[in-house]
Structures are given as C-alpha cells and as structure tokens.
Amino acid sequence: MTLSLAQLTGQDTQFLVPINARPNAPCLHPEVLEHLEALRHSAHQAGFTLTIASAHRSFDRQLAIWNGKYRGEKPVLDDHGQPIDIHTLTDNERVRAILRWSALPGTSRHHWGTDLDVFDQQALAPGESLALTQAEYDHGPQARFANWLHAHAPRYGFFFPYAQDQGGVAREPWHISHIATSQPLLNALTLDGLHHVIAQAPILGQQAILEQLDWIYSTYVTNICEVYSWNG
C-alpha cells in the first residue's frame, strides 16, 4: 500500500483499521493485523498476555506531546531518565533534549500503524501501571516477557528499531515494528516532504527544527537498528 505524505506524517488516518470491535480499540495498518495476532497467540501459549500500550499515534497527538514538552508542561528527561529544566536551554538544546524520548511530529513510526509499544499485562501487579522504562524491561516485571519477545518477534515479521542506543532515539525494548510494511514507508518519508509538513505546522521551536532538520532526519528518522532475521 502506497501512502500519501499526509498519511506518512500522521495527518490522514483513514487507511488504518481497529484491531477489534471494541470502542477506542488501537488502530493499525491493515497489513500488520494478521502477523500481530499470530505473535499474540504465540505469546499466550508461552504464558504471556501481550498487550498494546501504544499503536497508531496521529500527528496532532504527537504535536500536543511535543508542544507540551517544549513549554515545560510535560517532563523532559535526560539520558539517565532524570528531569531537565527545559527553561534553562536554548531553542536548539530544547529540540535535541525532547528528541531523545519523543519523536518530532511527522516523523514518528507510530504514525504508520506499523509500530507498537507492547507489554505483558499479567506481569503487572494489581493496581500497578506501566511506565515504559528500560528498567522495567531489563530487570523489572517485564524482563521475562522482553526476553521472550526479543527471541520470537522476528518469526512473525517484527523487529526492534530501537534495540540499541545509536545516538538517536533512546533504547526502547518495548517497541516492535512490522518489517515488511514499515521499511517501504520509511523510504517514502523524504526530507523534502518532512520539511514541507513542519514548515506549515503550529509547532514550537519551528525555526530551530528547520535549521537542523537534515541532522534530525539522519539521526532520529533513518538511524534505526538493522533487521537481522525474518521469516518473510
């Protein structure tokens, strides 16, 4: 399926489909559903309840997150997960600080409906909420599920674009991406197209973003981990 620039950047979501008939069900790219269901079934057989923490995210939703962080209304964290006082930073520094943990609107892989943040619902204690931190997946309640997921996700067509910190997006052991669908969409999201979208958006720090967009594109959009194995 070929997507328009509006679809690639999360501004047009009509191509997405809900994963089930429940109200407010997560939406995904239609070519992802069958493989996700197979992965979910395999997880169930292994004793896990694979649950979606985040699937598709629209441009407007990502914009609200970005602007909230830029204004200091939402927390911005450093490489060690500690809060940063955003008001002490220059515009360029604010942009770079936010990018470590939050995608620039228009560049999030969640716009495509091919990428998901997942966890094991059964691993949460009663009343406990998921924080999506590295500690949870490295040695916390999600560690056993994370090990299983890393070993089995490629069999069902998924990989981990942020399996390691490569100097761009921080490591996200919970983030899986549908290989066959996401790779063509990444190739289709060009720097020129992204520049056009950002230049027209009500995004805070716009000038600072556009001045370093080439660097953002190479560091945070195309800088992903390699796909080592896949059965497709």
Secondary structure in CASP SS format (residue, H / E / C, confidence):
PFRMAT SS
TARGET T0000
AUTHOR 0000-0000-0000
METHOD secondary structure of the structure
MODEL  1
M C 1.00
T C 1.00
L C 1.00
S C 1.00
L H 1.00
A H 1.00
Q H 1.00
L H 1.00
T C 1.00
G C 1.00
Q C 1.00
D C 1.00
T C 1.00
Q C 1.00
F C 1.00
L C 1.00
V E 1.00
P E 1.00
I C 1.00
N C 1.00
A C 1.00
R C 1.00
P C 1.00
N C 1.00
A C 1.00
P C 1.00
C E 1.00
L E 1.00
H C 1.00
P C 1.00
E C 1.00
V C 1.00
L H 1.00
E H 1.00
H H 1.00
L H 1.00
E H 1.00
A H 1.00
L H 1.00
R H 1.00
H H 1.00
S H 1.00
A H 1.00
H H 1.00
Q H 1.00
A C 1.00
G C 1.00
F C 1.00
T C 1.00
L E 1.00
T E 1.00
I E 1.00
A E 1.00
S E 1.00
A C 1.00
H C 1.00
R C 1.00
S C 1.00
F H 1.00
D H 1.00
R H 1.00
Q H 1.00
L H 1.00
A H 1.00
I H 1.00
W H 1.00
N H 1.00
G H 1.00
K H 1.00
Y H 1.00
R C 1.00
G C 1.00
E C 1.00
K C 1.00
P C 1.00
V C 1.00
L E 1.00
D C 1.00
D C 1.00
H C 1.00
G C 1.00
Q C 1.00
P E 1.00
I C 1.00
D C 1.00
I H 1.00
H H 1.00
T H 1.00
L C 1.00
T C 1.00
D H 1.00
N H 1.00
E H 1.00
R H 1.00
V H 1.00
R H 1.00
A H 1.00
I H 1.00
L H 1.00
R C 1.00
W C 1.00
S C 1.00
A C 1.00
L C 1.00
P C 1.00
G C 1.00
T C 1.00
S C 1.00
R H 1.00
H H 1.00
H H 1.00
W H 1.00
G C 1.00
T C 1.00
D E 1.00
L E 1.00
D E 1.00
V E 1.00
F E 1.00
D E 1.00
Q H 1.00
Q H 1.00
A H 1.00
L C 1.00
A C 1.00
P C 1.00
G C 1.00
E C 1.00
S C 1.00
L C 1.00
A C 1.00
L C 1.00
T C 1.00
Q H 1.00
A H 1.00
E H 1.00
Y H 1.00
D H 1.00
H C 1.00
G C 1.00
P C 1.00
Q C 1.00
A H 1.00
R H 1.00
F H 1.00
A H 1.00
N H 1.00
W H 1.00
L H 1.00
H H 1.00
A H 1.00
H H 1.00
A H 1.00
P H 1.00
R H 1.00
Y H 1.00
G C 1.00
F E 1.00
F E 1.00
F C 1.00
P C 1.00
Y C 1.00
A C 1.00
Q C 1.00
D C 1.00
Q C 1.00
G C 1.00
G C 1.00
V C 1.00
A C 1.00
R C 1.00
E C 1.00
P C 1.00
W C 1.00
H E 1.00
I E 1.00
S E 1.00
H E 1.00
I H 1.00
A H 1.00
T H 1.00
S H 1.00
Q H 1.00
P H 1.00
L H 1.00
L H 1.00
N H 1.00
A H 1.00
L C 1.00
T C 1.00
L H 1.00
D H 1.00
G H 1.00
L H 1.00
H H 1.00
H H 1.00
V H 1.00
I H 1.00
A H 1.00
Q H 1.00
A C 1.00
P C 1.00
I C 1.00
L C 1.00
G C 1.00
Q H 1.00
Q H 1.00
A H 1.00
I H 1.00
L H 1.00
E H 1.00
Q C 1.00
L H 1.00
D H 1.00
W H 1.00
I H 1.00
Y H 1.00
S H 1.00
T H 1.00
Y H 1.00
V H 1.00
T C 1.00
N C 1.00
I C 1.00
C C 1.00
E C 1.00
V C 1.00
Y C 1.00
S C 1.00
W C 1.00
N C 1.00
G C 1.00
END
